[in-house]
């Protein structure tokens, strides 16, 4: 009768010791260190693919630029797109409450000079028009990057 009691006691002590090992073997998760993230925006550089049967000689003036939405950086050319013909409001500051300087027409060409700034759950870029000389802020959602 003493053997089952002795085995139970040994197993109980072993289970207790195992519990202590498990509890104290995990690292401290209440550290004061805060994670940091770095956002690096790199422009997309498409690689042209030309097959021999589709190869056509053309001069540089006849080449079309490729527009890619969502990939932006400063000094980049962008076109206003997907406004349904309504155009894009160019603001004095990166928020919807600031004054509207102009409405950029669909397909108009702009150059990114500053940004991005995230405000009002939107990504804003400061743009400059070579055609009109206008400078202001616009929401990224209606811009398409242009690569030549």
C-alpha positions as CSV (number, residue, x, y, z in Angstrom):
1,X,0.0,0.0,0.0
2,X,2.9,2.3,0.5
3,X,4.2,1.9,-3.1
4,X,1.1,3.7,-4.8
5,X,1.3,6.5,-2.2
6,X,5.1,6.8,-2.8
7,X,4.6,6.8,-6.6
8,X,1.8,9.4,-6.4
9,X,4.0,11.7,-4.2
10,X,7.0,11.4,-6.6
11,X,4.8,12.1,-9.6
12,X,3.2,15.1,-7.8
13,X,6.6,16.6,-6.9
14,X,7.8,15.9,-10.5
15,X,4.7,17.7,-12.0
16,X,5.2,20.6,-9.6
17,X,8.9,20.9,-10.6
18,X,8.0,20.7,-14.3
19,X,5.4,23.5,-13.8
20,X,8.1,25.7,-12.2
21,X,10.5,25.0,-15.0
22,X,7.9,25.9,-17.7
23,X,6.8,29.1,-15.9
24,X,10.4,30.4,-15.4
25,X,11.8,29.4,-18.7
26,X,9.7,31.9,-20.8
27,X,11.2,35.3,-21.5
28,X,9.9,38.4,-19.9
29,X,7.2,39.8,-22.3
30,X,6.7,43.0,-20.3
31,X,9.7,44.8,-21.8
32,X,9.8,48.6,-22.1
33,X,11.2,48.3,-25.7
34,X,8.8,49.5,-28.3
35,X,9.0,48.1,-31.8
36,X,9.8,50.5,-34.6
37,X,9.0,50.3,-38.3
38,X,10.6,52.1,-41.2
39,X,8.7,52.8,-44.4
40,X,10.8,53.1,-47.5
41,X,9.1,54.0,-50.7
42,X,10.9,52.8,-53.8
43,X,9.6,53.6,-57.3
44,X,8.7,50.6,-59.4
45,X,11.0,50.2,-62.5
46,X,9.2,48.0,-65.0
47,X,11.3,45.8,-67.2
48,X,10.3,45.9,-70.9
49,X,9.8,42.5,-72.5
50,X,10.0,42.4,-76.3
51,X,9.5,39.2,-78.3
52,X,11.0,39.0,-81.8
53,X,7.5,38.7,-83.5
54,X,6.2,41.8,-81.7
55,X,9.3,43.9,-82.1
56,X,8.5,47.1,-84.1
57,X,10.8,49.9,-84.8
58,X,9.5,53.2,-83.5
59,X,10.9,56.6,-82.6
60,X,10.9,57.8,-79.0
61,X,8.1,60.3,-79.6
62,X,5.7,57.5,-80.4
63,X,6.3,55.6,-77.2
64,X,3.6,55.5,-74.5
65,X,4.3,56.0,-70.9
66,X,3.3,53.3,-68.5
67,X,1.0,54.4,-65.6
68,X,1.1,52.4,-62.4
69,X,-1.2,53.3,-59.5
70,X,0.1,53.2,-55.9
71,X,3.9,53.5,-56.3
72,X,5.2,57.0,-55.7
73,X,8.2,59.1,-54.7
74,X,9.4,62.7,-54.9
75,X,10.5,64.1,-58.3
76,X,8.1,61.6,-59.9
77,X,5.7,62.4,-62.7
78,X,2.1,61.4,-62.0
79,X,-1.2,61.7,-63.9
80,X,-4.6,62.4,-62.4
81,X,-6.7,59.2,-63.0
82,X,-9.9,57.4,-61.9
83,X,-11.9,60.6,-61.1
84,X,-14.7,59.7,-63.5
85,X,-14.0,62.9,-65.4
86,X,-14.6,65.1,-62.2
87,X,-10.9,66.0,-61.8
88,X,-8.9,66.1,-58.6
89,X,-9.0,68.9,-56.0
90,X,-5.6,70.4,-55.3
91,X,-5.6,71.7,-51.7
92,X,-3.5,74.4,-50.0
93,X,-2.7,72.0,-47.1
94,X,-2.8,68.1,-46.8
95,X,-6.4,68.0,-45.5
96,X,-9.9,68.2,-47.0
97,X,-10.8,71.3,-44.9
98,X,-8.1,73.4,-46.5
99,X,-9.0,75.7,-49.5
100,X,-9.1,74.2,-52.9
101,X,-6.5,75.9,-55.2
102,X,-7.7,74.3,-58.4
103,X,-9.3,71.1,-59.8
104,X,-6.8,69.1,-61.8
105,X,-8.4,67.6,-64.9
106,X,-8.4,63.9,-65.6
107,X,-5.0,62.8,-67.2
108,X,-3.3,66.1,-66.3
109,X,0.4,65.7,-65.6
110,X,1.9,66.7,-62.2
111,X,5.3,66.3,-60.5
112,X,5.6,65.1,-56.8
113,X,7.7,67.6,-54.9
114,X,7.0,66.6,-51.3
115,X,5.4,63.9,-49.2
116,X,3.9,61.6,-48.3
117,X,1.9,62.9,-45.4
118,X,-0.8,60.7,-43.9
119,X,-3.8,62.7,-42.6
120,X,-7.5,62.0,-42.3
121,X,-6.7,58.3,-43.2
122,X,-5.4,59.4,-46.6
123,X,-2.0,59.6,-48.1
124,X,-1.3,63.1,-49.4
125,X,1.4,64.3,-51.9
126,X,2.5,67.8,-52.7
127,X,2.3,68.3,-56.4
128,X,3.5,70.9,-58.9
129,X,2.1,71.5,-62.4
130,X,4.7,72.4,-65.0
131,X,1.9,73.5,-67.3
132,X,0.2,76.0,-64.8
133,X,2.8,76.5,-62.1
134,X,0.2,75.5,-59.5
135,X,1.5,73.8,-56.3
136,X,-0.7,72.0,-53.8
137,X,-1.6,68.9,-52.0
138,X,-3.6,65.9,-53.5
139,X,-4.8,62.5,-52.3
140,X,-2.9,59.6,-53.7
141,X,-6.0,57.6,-54.5
142,X,-6.5,59.5,-57.8
143,X,-2.9,59.5,-59.0
144,X,-1.1,57.1,-61.3
145,X,2.7,57.1,-61.5
146,X,4.1,57.6,-65.0
147,X,7.3,55.9,-66.2
148,X,8.9,56.6,-69.5
